[in-house]
Amino acid sequence: MSGERTGVRVAVVGGGLAGLAAGFRLREELRAAGQAHELIIYEQAERCGGATRTERIDGFSLDRGPNGWLSSEPLTARLIGELGITDRLVRSDDSAARRFIYTRGKLYELPTSPGKFLLNGLLRPWEKVRVLGELATPRRKDDADESIYDFGCRRLGRGFAETMLDPMVSGIFAGDVRSLSLPATFPKMRSMELESGGLFKALIKKARAKKRAGGKEDDGGPAGPSGVLTTLQGGVGTLPDTLAGALAEHTQTARPVSGLTREGGGFDLWFDGAKERFDAVVLAPPADQAAAIVGDFAPEASAALAGIEFADVAVVCHAYTPDALTARINGFGHLIPRRDGIRALGCLWTSCIFPEQVPGGELLLRTILGGAHDPEVLKMSDEELLATVLESTAATLGIRRPPVQTWVFRHPHGIAQYNLGHRERVAALDRLCADVPGLAFVGASYRGVSLNRCVRDAYCIAPGVLRGFGIDVADIPDGAAEPSGS
Ligand SMILES: Cc1cc2nc3c(=O)[nH]c(=O)nc-3n(C[C@H](O)[C@H](O)[C@H](O)COP(=O)(O)OP(=O)(O)OC[C@H]3O[C@@H](n4cnc5c(N)ncnc54)[C@H](O)[C@@H]3O)c2cc1C
């Protein structure tokens, strides 16, 4: 331990959004309780933010990873309020409510009402009949894990699973619909089945309750999304940048933590041979890196962490002159089912969603490649990635001219995959944290990949950590953010 001990010592390992939000929350509560403390956030990179970062180049705001969050999570709104940047919030254009799927050589808008579903050509007539058969599908009562694909086939039919669930899963997890666990990724869907007997029955029940209450609020379909896609002026990176600014005196960058051990009542964090002693430690790196940190101290939890897989993802931003399209596009973007044989997972129509992110009315697109189906993607050169993107853009949007500017962002181990067995892996961590007061894990690897869920996680662990110092803060009730809701 270095220097004089000043009150309690708390470390957060990892300065991505989850670690920063946890550090901020803990500091605010420690200050409010008048508890002398030393808080240090250790980040291995030169700057904080992790995957949540915006490049501002030539008047473009280019989100490297996430591009926003849904306005439905009160804790994200609270964090933004506490940071004093509510006036910098930017709501997506209304057209972003329109989402598309490209399949069988055509773009189809996702239906948003039963009438539109019946008229829409996305599913074939017999597939629609099968979807409506969900009303008569019996509920499965046991608690066995089930893939999203199996759940979809069982309740809504194969056509729905392949045409709608598969691309939806690509859009959120860049994942494999046959490997991801439904209860871990979309617990709301599972509880709709358990509590109401089915998805449609739950929706009907909810619509009736809403009508009785006279409510109008948009709260999404069976799996969300609910709320409005939101960012900040300057892009989504403004959030971690503001947090990092607020926590500057507590942050040490270019400081990778290599291990954690426990001796007496405290924790030792290891850095290349040196160690620092703390009373509480919050681990916020992705699970594979957290596995290495706790390997000596908690082998069982380390094995559970190492069992959480990740998908590599590449994001290619490509900008065109405004007249590049023959027909105007207006919406959030399109996703592509894997069976359609196009390598790109989908494309966000960024300049439609957030028109202020381009300097002069350009058409800015963000194509996502890689994921669980395409583990080789990051072996491709920038030129190969771009060529693949242009091929996909020509097929899906009919754009045949070259972009005026392009940017490639790579995310090795970018998105955690909540594959079958994920709940048991997280349960192993929960057992460890219950046995070891003062230890917590936060971040996108565990209870939700979305920014909202990272913030919720960060707020939820704070009361437990603080109770170890005799500071009583009310627990945050389980609530808004879905694991997948982004
Ligand atoms: C391409 C892409 C698009 C996405 N789109 C969306 C979206 O639109 N909306 C949404 O809500 N979510 C989206 N997500 C998910 C979102 O990015 C994550 O929820 C979020 O970034 C996770 O934050 P985190 O803090 O858990 O992890 P990270 O951002 O990965 O941060 C972890 C931090 O820990 C640090 N670290 C690791 N090991 C150590 C160590 N040993 N010592 C010290 N520091 C360490 C890392 O350097 C990093 O800074 C997207 C993700 C990707 C990859």
The ligand as an SDF file (V2000), in Angstrom:
LIG
                    3D

 53 58  0  0  0  0  0  0  0  0999 V2000
  -19.9990   -2.2420  -32.3520 C   0  0  0  0  0  0  0  0  0  0  0  0
  -20.8010   -2.1140  -31.0930 C   0  0  0  0  0  0  0  0  0  0  0  0
  -22.0140   -1.4430  -31.1290 C   0  0  0  0  0  0  0  0  0  0  0  0
  -22.7730   -1.3090  -29.9600 C   0  0  0  0  0  0  0  0  0  0  0  0
  -23.9500   -0.6020  -30.0240 N   0  0  0  0  0  0  0  0  0  0  0  0
  -24.6310   -0.3520  -28.8910 C   0  0  0  0  0  0  0  0  0  0  0  0
  -25.7120    0.5700  -28.8890 C   0  0  0  0  0  0  0  0  0  0  0  0
  -26.0370    1.1870  -29.9000 O   0  0  0  0  0  0  0  0  0  0  0  0
  -26.3560    0.7810  -27.7140 N   0  0  0  0  0  0  0  0  0  0  0  0
  -25.9810    0.1790  -26.5630 C   0  0  0  0  0  0  0  0  0  0  0  0
  -26.6270    0.4090  -25.5270 O   0  0  0  0  0  0  0  0  0  0  0  0
  -24.9090   -0.6600  -26.5030 N   0  0  0  0  0  0  0  0  0  0  0  0
  -24.2280   -0.9280  -27.6410 C   0  0  0  0  0  0  0  0  0  0  0  0
  -23.1110   -1.7200  -27.5960 N   0  0  0  0  0  0  0  0  0  0  0  0
  -22.7000   -2.2800  -26.3140 C   0  0  0  0  0  0  0  0  0  0  0  0
  -21.9100   -1.2470  -25.4950 C   0  0  0  0  0  0  0  0  0  0  0  0
  -20.8220   -0.8340  -26.2360 O   0  0  0  0  0  0  0  0  0  0  0  0
  -21.4580   -1.8460  -24.1880 C   0  0  0  0  0  0  0  0  0  0  0  0
  -22.5880   -2.0040  -23.3840 O   0  0  0  0  0  0  0  0  0  0  0  0
  -20.5430   -0.9720  -23.3630 C   0  0  0  0  0  0  0  0  0  0  0  0
  -19.5550   -0.3690  -24.1280 O   0  0  0  0  0  0  0  0  0  0  0  0
  -19.8800   -1.8450  -22.3430 C   0  0  0  0  0  0  0  0  0  0  0  0
  -19.2240   -1.0460  -21.4230 O   0  0  0  0  0  0  0  0  0  0  0  0
  -18.2950   -1.7170  -20.3440 P   0  0  0  0  0  0  0  0  0  0  0  0
  -17.8230   -0.6280  -19.4700 O   0  0  0  0  0  0  0  0  0  0  0  0
  -18.9690   -2.8830  -19.7240 O   0  0  0  0  0  0  0  0  0  0  0  0
  -17.0870   -2.3630  -21.1870 O   0  0  0  0  0  0  0  0  0  0  0  0
  -15.9670   -1.6970  -22.0760 P   0  0  0  0  0  0  0  0  0  0  0  0
  -16.4870   -0.5490  -22.8350 O   0  0  0  0  0  0  0  0  0  0  0  0
  -15.3480   -2.8230  -22.8250 O   0  0  0  0  0  0  0  0  0  0  0  0
  -14.9390   -1.1520  -21.0120 O   0  0  0  0  0  0  0  0  0  0  0  0
  -14.0960   -2.0110  -20.2530 C   0  0  0  0  0  0  0  0  0  0  0  0
  -12.8500   -1.2260  -19.9000 C   0  0  0  0  0  0  0  0  0  0  0  0
  -12.0140   -2.0210  -19.0570 O   0  0  0  0  0  0  0  0  0  0  0  0
  -10.6700   -1.7760  -19.4250 C   0  0  0  0  0  0  0  0  0  0  0  0
   -9.8480   -2.9060  -18.9540 N   0  0  0  0  0  0  0  0  0  0  0  0
   -9.8590   -4.1720  -19.4050 C   0  0  0  0  0  0  0  0  0  0  0  0
   -8.9660   -4.9260  -18.7200 N   0  0  0  0  0  0  0  0  0  0  0  0
   -8.3770   -4.1020  -17.8230 C   0  0  0  0  0  0  0  0  0  0  0  0
   -7.3710   -4.2970  -16.8270 C   0  0  0  0  0  0  0  0  0  0  0  0
   -6.7860   -5.4950  -16.6430 N   0  0  0  0  0  0  0  0  0  0  0  0
   -6.9910   -3.2390  -16.0710 N   0  0  0  0  0  0  0  0  0  0  0  0
   -7.5730   -2.0160  -16.2560 C   0  0  0  0  0  0  0  0  0  0  0  0
   -8.5230   -1.7800  -17.1970 N   0  0  0  0  0  0  0  0  0  0  0  0
   -8.9300   -2.8160  -17.9560 C   0  0  0  0  0  0  0  0  0  0  0  0
  -10.7330   -1.6630  -20.9420 C   0  0  0  0  0  0  0  0  0  0  0  0
   -9.5990   -1.0330  -21.4730 O   0  0  0  0  0  0  0  0  0  0  0  0
  -12.0140   -0.8600  -21.1240 C   0  0  0  0  0  0  0  0  0  0  0  0
  -11.7910    0.5300  -21.1370 O   0  0  0  0  0  0  0  0  0  0  0  0
  -22.3140   -1.8720  -28.7470 C   0  0  0  0  0  0  0  0  0  0  0  0
  -21.0880   -2.5490  -28.7050 C   0  0  0  0  0  0  0  0  0  0  0  0
  -20.3230   -2.6480  -29.8580 C   0  0  0  0  0  0  0  0  0  0  0  0
  -18.9950   -3.3410  -29.7900 C   0  0  0  0  0  0  0  0  0  0  0  0
  1  2  1  0
  2  3  1  0
  2 52  2  0
  3  4  2  0
  4  5  1  0
  4 50  1  0
  5  6  2  0
  6  7  1  0
  6 13  1  0
  7  8  2  0
  7  9  1  0
  9 10  1  0
 10 11  2  0
 10 12  1  0
 12 13  2  0
 13 14  1  0
 14 15  1  0
 14 50  1  0
 15 16  1  0
 16 17  1  0
 16 18  1  0
 18 19  1  0
 18 20  1  0
 20 21  1  0
 20 22  1  0
 22 23  1  0
 23 24  1  0
 24 25  2  0
 24 26  1  0
 24 27  1  0
 27 28  1  0
 28 29  2  0
 28 30  1  0
 28 31  1  0
 31 32  1  0
 32 33  1  0
 33 34  1  0
 33 48  1  0
 34 35  1  0
 35 36  1  0
 35 46  1  0
 36 37  1  0
 36 45  1  0
 37 38  2  0
 38 39  1  0
 39 40  1  0
 39 45  2  0
 40 41  1  0
 40 42  2  0
 42 43  1  0
 43 44  2  0
 44 45  1  0
 46 47  1  0
 46 48  1  0
 48 49  1  0
 50 51  2  0
 51 52  1  0
 52 53  1  0
M  END
$$$$
